[in-house]
Amino acid sequence: MDPTIKDFEAAIAELDGIVRRLEEGDLPLETSLELYERGVTLSRYCHGRLEAAERRIEILNDRGEVRPAPASLGLDRDDEA
């Protein structure tokens, strides 16, 4: 884990800021590349945290039985096969 990433919410906020800066398009190429690389790092971190949350949801229910996460979460389970 990247020690500069505080938590999921901070990562999302930083990623949002990076996207805004890149969309403005007024950055030197090197700065854009650095921001893009940081964005990829943040995106991977967030994806991992979401996958971990999905696994917890599958385990936690009223009877303690393992059930798949609800489809309403919008997470694609086919990737794990």
Secondary structure, 3 states (H helix, E strand, C coil): CCCCCCCHHHHHHHHHHHHHHHHHCCCCHHHHHHHHHHHHHHHHHHHHHHHHHHHHHHHCCCCCCCCCCCHHHCCCHHHHC
